[in-house]
Amino acid sequence: MLSFPSRLLFGLSGLAFVVAAAYAIVAGDRAGALLFAATGAAGSVAAFAVLGTVGDTAPYVPADAPPPARRAGTPGPGARPGQWPLLTAFALGLLAIGPAVDRATVYGGLVAVAICALGWFGLAWREHPTWTSRVSSRVTDRLLVPVVLPLFAFGMAATIAISVSRILLAVNKDVSVIIALTLALTLLVAFFTVASRPMARSTGLVALAAVAGVTLVGAGIAGASSGERTIERRGEALPVVRVAARGVKYSTDELRAPAGREVAIDFHNFDRDVYHNVAVYLDQGDQVTPVFNGQGIPGEKRIVYRHTFQAGTYRFQCDFHTNMKGQFVVST
């Protein structure tokens, strides 16, 4: 029988799904519809969580039933504190904001919720009377060691590699070498310290590893958000044309570049929260032919376009603001 909290949560989740469908049909806004759907999914998860755990009424006892007999007993150990409820709350929050951010955040929230659900289930099972040392060894030998441990190791290695690569690509070339050497030396010292202290407390090592992992991933996210540096090319220097946008206008109305060679257009957008780009068109009076359309970027960011132009006189402009334009002369 469904308890009152579970019925209430199921009702609210169903209402959220109906609102999501109606909002998608009427407004056509996918982000808003996904947000309502995610709210409904969170309500369904909460309803299943409290299903059967909260009763509406006390158990029925006949009026002529004898009083319960008193028995002496030893109380069992209490439930141990666990981190899974807090982690599940963070995962549900990530899943809730995912539709308003991007698709990758939604997928990350789903994976985080699944991991937290499995962890919470395992914690509850270990505190159940059916959990014995034999069951523990079978779960470890048949699930954790052959399946979970390799997946966890692969995920950690991939996360560390991606985070480190984002950091090294975001900073200067010389600084990236120093960071790589420092990181390698730090790992070598850390592994040597752990190996030379076999009696070190596991809780302290886990806490230290967690802090280091969070710091590394956070730095990787920051590096990815700042973008990659301009990769230096060996051999002949690449011609560079620099232009900036400030106050919804370009810093110059004329650009010059050599013909038949790859040219780097170094574009810096200083207009905060305003999108600009650099596009090149061949203007032939009544006919305008697009030659190159650079990616738009929001304010306070920098991007380097690369393209090879043939000799001629072109028009460069911003596709977001037609008043921003100038002459682009490509000569041999």
N, C-alpha and C positions, 0 to 999 in steps of 0.2 A: 504494500500500500504506500502510495506517495505521501510524504509528509507535507505540511503546509509550506515550509521554506522551499522544498523542491518544486512543488506545484507553482509557487510564485515565480521562481527562477525560470522554469520551463515556459510559463506564460510570457514573461518579459523577453526571453530569447526568441520565442515565436513572433512576438510583436516586432522585435528588431528585424527579423528576417522579412516580415511583410513590408515594413517601412523601407528596407533596403531595395526590395523589388519595385515598390511603387516609386521610390525616388529615382531609380535607374530608368524607369519607363517615362516618368514625367519630366525630370530634369536632365536626364542623359549624362549625369556626372558620375564617372566611374569611381573617382576617389571617395566621394560621399557615400555611394552605395557600398563600397568595400568597407568603409568605416562602420556603417550600420551592421553589415554582415559580420564583421569582426566582433562587434559588441554582442550580437546574437550568439556567436560561437563561444565567446567568453561566458555568457550566461548559461549556455548548455553545459559547458565544462563544470561550472560551479554547481549547477543542479545535480549533475551526476555525482559530484563530490559529496554533497550533503544528502544524497538519496539513501534513505534507510538509516541515516545516522542520527536524525532528530525526530523523535516521536511526537505525535500530537497529543496523546493521552497516556496516562499511566496504565500498566497492564491490569486486566480485569481480575479481581479477587473476590470470591463468593463471601457473603456476609457471615456464613457459619464456618468458614475455614479456620483451622486452629492456628494459633500464633506460630511463627517460624521458630524452629529450634535453634538455640545458640550453639555455635561450634567455634572451637579455638582453631585458629589458623595463622599461618605466617604470610603476611602480605608480600606479594612479588615485587620485583624492582619496578620503579616508575619509568615512564617513557623518557628516553634520553632526548636532549635538545638536538634538533637537526637544522641544517641550513636550507633544506629543500623548499619549505614554505616561502621563505624570503626570496629565493631564486626564482620560484614559480611566479611570484608577484611581479618581479622584474621582467620575466619572460612574457607574461600576459600584457604588461605595459608596453613592451616592445612590439608585440603583435597588434595592440590596439592603435598605436601611432603609425604602424607600417603603411596602411592605405593612404595616409596623408603625406607620406614621404616618398617611397618608391617601392617597386616590386621586390627588390632584393631585401629590404627591411621586413617585408611580409614573410618571405621565405625564411629569413633568419629567425623571426619570431616563432614560426611554426616548428622549426628544428629545436629551438630553445625550449619551447613548451613540451615537445615530445621527450627531450632529454630529462627535463625536470619531473615530468610525470613518471618516467621509468625510475628515476632516482628516489622519488617520494614513495613509489610502490615498493621498491626494494627496502627502504628504511622501515616501512610499516610491516613488511613480511618478516624482517629480522627480529622484530619485537613480538611477533606472534608465537604462541606456544608450539606450533608445528615446525618452527625453525630449529633444527638440531645441527650438531656438528657434521653429521653425515650429509644432510641436505646442503649445508654450506660448502662442503668439499665437492659435491657433485655439481653445484652451480658454478663454482670456481673453475673446475676442470673442464666442464662441457660448454660453458658460455663465456665467462669472463676472460679466461686465458686465450682460447682459440679465436674468439670473435671480437669482444669488446676491446681487449688490450691492443691488438693490431690496428683497429679503427681509430682508437684514441691516439696511438703513437703517430699514425699517418696524419690525422687532423692537427695535432700539435706541431708536427714538423712542417706541414703546409702553412699553418698560420704564422709560425716563426719566420719561415722563408719569405712569405709574401710581405710581412711587416718589415723585415730587414731590407728587402728590395725597395719598398716604397720610401724608406728613410734614405737609403743610399742614392736613389734617383732624384730625390728632392733637394739635396744639398749640393754644394760645390764639389767638383771632382776631387780636389785635394783633401777637402774635409771628409768626403766619403771614405777615402783610404784610411784616414786616421780613425774614423768611427768603426770601420771593419776590423782593424787591428786591435782597437781597444775592446771591442765586443768579443773577439776571439780570445784575447788574453784573460778577460773577465770570466768567460766560460771555463777556460783551462784551470784557473785558480779555484773557481767554485767547485768543479768536479774533483779536483785534487783534495780540497778541504773535506768534501763529503766522503770521499773514499778513505781518507786518513782518520776519520772520526766515525767508526761504525756504531758507537753507542750514542750518537746524537739523537735527540728527540725528533720523532717523525713529524709532530705537529709544528715545530719550529721550521723544519725544512719545507713542509707543505706551504706554510704561511709565506716564507721567503720566496718560494717558487711562484706562488700566486701573485705576490706583489710585483715580481720581475716580469711575469707574463702579462699582467694588466698594463704595466708601464710600457712594455715593448709593443703590445697591440695598439695602445693609445698613441704612441709615437708613430706607428705605421699609418694609422688613420689620419693623423695630422699631416704626415708626409704626402699621403694620397690626395688629401683635400687641397694642399698647396700646389700640386701639379709637379710634373717632371721638369728638370732643368734642361737647358739646351745642350744636346749631345754634341761634343766637339768632334769634328771629322778630320781625319788625317789627310795629308797631301795638300792639294790646292785649296786655299781658303774659300769658303762659300760666301758669295756676295750677300750682303745684308742691307735691307732697306728698313729704316725705322720710322714708325709713325705712332702717334698716341691720340687718344680721345679724351678731351676734358671740356666740360661745359657744353656737351652735345655738339662738338665740332672737332675736326681734326687739327693736329698741331701744324700741319702743312697742307698746301693745296697743290703740290707738285712732287711726284716721286720719279726717280730715274733708276733703271736697272739694265744690265747687259742682256743681250738677246742670245737665245740658244743655250743658256746655262741655267741650272737650278738656282733659284733666288730664294733667300730667306726673308720673309716679311715679318719683322719683329714688331708686334702690335701690343701696346699697353693701354688698357682701359682704366682710366682714373675716375669715371663717373660711377659713384657707389650705387649699387642695386639697379643699374641701367645697362641693358644689353646693347653691345655694339659688335661689329665685325668689319672686315675689310673684304670687299668683293670687287672684282675687276671685270669690266664690260668693254666690248668693242662697239663704239657708238658710230653708226653710219647713217646719221640723219634719221630717216624714217624706220630704220631697223637697228635694234639693240640686241647684240648677241652676248650671252654670258660666257666669260672665259674662265673665271675662277671665283668661287664663293666660299669664303672662309667661315669657319665655325664661329657662331656668336658666343660671347663670354660676358658674364655680369661684371659690374664695376670692381675696381681694385684687383684685377687679375691681368696676367700677361700670357700671351700665346705666340708661338712662332709658326707661321705658315710657310710651306715650301711648294714652289711651282716653277715650271720652265715656260717662259714666254717667248713668242716670236717677235721679231722687230715690228714696231708700229707704235701708234699713239692710242692709248686706251683711257678709259675713265674709271677711277676707283671711287667707291662710295660705300656707305653703310646701308645694309639692307633693312635695318630697323628705322633709320632716319634719313629720308631722301635728301634732306638739306645738307647732309655731310657728304661732300664729294670733292674731287680734284682731278688733276691730269696725271696720267701714268705714262711716262715716255720710256720705251724700251728700244735701245739702239745697239748696233754692233760695235 
